[in-house]
Amino acid sequence: MKKFLSALLVTCLLTGCGGSNVSSTSSEYSSLSSQEQPTEYNNPVWEPVLADPSIIRGEDGVFYAYGTSDTARWGTDYGLKYVPVLSSVDLVHWEFRNSAFPKAKDTPSWGTMGAGIWAPDIVKIGDKYLLYYSLSTWGDADPGIGVATSDSPLGPFTDQGKLFLSSEIGVANSIDPSVFVDDGHVYMAWGSFVGIYLVELTSDGLGLLNGVEYQSSHKILLAGDD
């Protein structure tokens, strides 16, 4: 269950069109008058797949989108990408750029053996880009959520390890993180069909404030049955 922006992006990306040419810079695009900027587009804006997407706008004005690891055709290349990263200057024309984790050896390995990297969520805290992710298999008895960091929205991202496993936080099927900053505090909402919960993270976004035991007993139920 991703945040509303992710749901909106799913409509754009998974129903929308291919063709990607982002050779023009964001400043060139921004200089266009409102009459010159495109007002129509054809769906799908990207294909064949970018599941569970999350978007951020970089300091360069370019939009970057991140999706669940998948095997698909990425332009002229076919294969498995560990969190594919796309870029766009207008949210309509997208280009595959690279993977957040370039190779299998770079991917998180702290969860269930064979777990995939699902439902990424991207935020910037300070001068770092933080990529939160679910680490899970289908029907995983104990999935968890972790975080990776990079100096650039294009990565590569370095895994910083888990925030928690489902068993540690006391919420079954803990997946689909969504992180936001409010008045200097960093919060993460997450969950699935068992409920949506909220915890506070450390100010750098890399851990749970006061540790996992404290947050396990102080987490807030946002939706669902307790």
N, C-alpha and C positions, 0 to 999 in steps of 0.2 A: 504494500500500500504506500505508494510514493506521494509526495506532496503535490499540491495542485499544479505547480509549474511543471512537474514531471508528467502529470497526466495531460496537460496542455501540449507538452512537447511530443508526447506519444502521438497525439492527433496529427501534429505537424510532420513528424519524422516517419512514423510507421504507415501513415496513409499518404504521405506525400512524395516529390520527384527528383529524380536523379540528375544528373548532370551537374557538374561541379567545376566552377572556374572561379577561384578566389584570387586571381592574379592581381586585381586592383586592391589597393590598400584601404584600410578603414577611413583614412583621412580623405582619400579620393571619393569614397562613397558618401561620406558625410558632407562633402562640398556640393553634392547634387541638390538642386532645388526640389521642393516637394512635388512639383509637376513632373520632374524627371525620374524620381524614384519609382520603382515598380509598385503597382497597386494590385496586380494580379499574378497568380502563379498556378502551376498545374501540379496536382498530386500524382504520385508521391514525391515529396521534396527530397527524400532519400530512400534508397532501397539497396539490398533486400532486407536489412534488419539493423535496428539499433534499439534493443529492448531496454526498458527501465531507464530511460535517459535522464540526465541531469545537465544543466547548462550554467555556464558562468561567462561573464564578459571580462576579457583580459584588460590589462592596462593599455594594450595597443588598440583597444576598441573592437577587437575581433571577438566573436562568440565561439565558445568551445563546448562541445557536447561529448558526453561520456556514456557508454552503455555497458550492459552485461556482457561478459566474455562470450564469444560466439564464433562459429565457423560459418563464413559467408564469402561472397565475392566483394572485395574491397578495391574498387576500380579495376585495375588489370590483374590484381593479385587475389588468389583464392586461398583461404586458410583460416586457422584459429587465431584470433586476436584476444589477448588478455586485457580486457577493458579497452575497446577501440575508442579512439579520439577523433572527432570530426571538427572542422572549423568552418565558419561562415562569416561574411561581413554584413549579411542582410537577413539571416534566419530563413532564407529560401534556398539559396545555392550553397550546397555543402560539399566538402572535400574530406576524404579520409586522410589523416595525417600520420598517425602511428598508433602504437599501443601504450597505455599507461605503464604496463609492465612488458618490456620488449621481448623477453624470453621466459621460458618456463622456470628457469633457475631464479628469476627475479620475483616470482609470484609468492604470495604468502603461503606458508606451509604449516601453520600452527593448529589448524582445525582438523576435521574429519578427513581421513585419507581420500584423495580423489575429489575433494570439494571444489566447486566452481566459484568464481568471483562474480557476484550478482549485485544488481541494483546499486551502482555507485552514486555517491552524492558529493558534489564538489563545493568547497567554500574557500575563501581566502582569509587568513588570520595573520595579521602583521605582514611580513614579506613572504609568507609561505602559502602555497596552495595545498590544501588538505583534501585528500580523496578518501572518503569513508566508504566501506564496502561490506557486503554480507559474504561470509564464507560458508557454503552449504552444499550438500548434495540433495537430490530429490528424496524427500522423506527423512531427512537427516534428524537423528534423535537429539543432537546437541549442536546446532549451528551457532555461529557467533558473528560479531561485528568487529572490524578492525579499521585501521587508518594508515594511510601512506602519505608521504610529503614530497614536494618538489618546489624548486625555485621558479619553475615555468609552468604555465597551463598545459604545455605540450609534453611535460615530463622530461626524462623518465622519472617515475615515482619510486621512492624508496620505502619499503614497508616498515612501519613502526610497531607492528604487532597488534595483538588483540586488545580491544577495550573490555570485552567480556564474552563468555560463552552463555548460552541460554540457561544452563544449569547454575551458573554463578550469579546471574542477575535475577533468577527466579521467574523468568518469562519463557514459556515454551515457544519454539519456532521464532526466535529472535532474529529478524531479518529487516531489510529495507530501512536503513538509517536516513534521517533527514535532520541536518544540523543548521542552526541559525544563531546569530549573535544579537543580543538585546541589552542595551545599556551596559555594555562591557562584560556581560555574562554570556557564556556559551552553553547552549542547550542542544540535546539530541532527542528527537522523537523517533520511535521505531515500533515495529510489531507486525502483526498479521491478523489472521482470523481469530486469534485468541485475545486480541485487544491491542490498543495503541497506548504506549507509555512514554513518559518523559523523564529524563535525568539531566543533571547539570554536569558539564565537563569542566576541566581545568581551563584557565584563561588562554592557554596555548592550543587548546582543543585536542591534546594528545593523550588525555587520560580522564578518568572519572574523578570529579571533585571529592576528596576525602576517601577515595578508594571504592572498590566494587562492593564490599560488604555494607558500607554506609549507604551507597546509592541503591543497593538492593532493597534495603528497608525503608528508603525515603523516596523511591520512585513514585511518580504520579500517574494514575490511570486517566488517560484522556478520552478513551472510547472503548466500549466493550464491557464485559461482565468481570467483576473482580473475583 
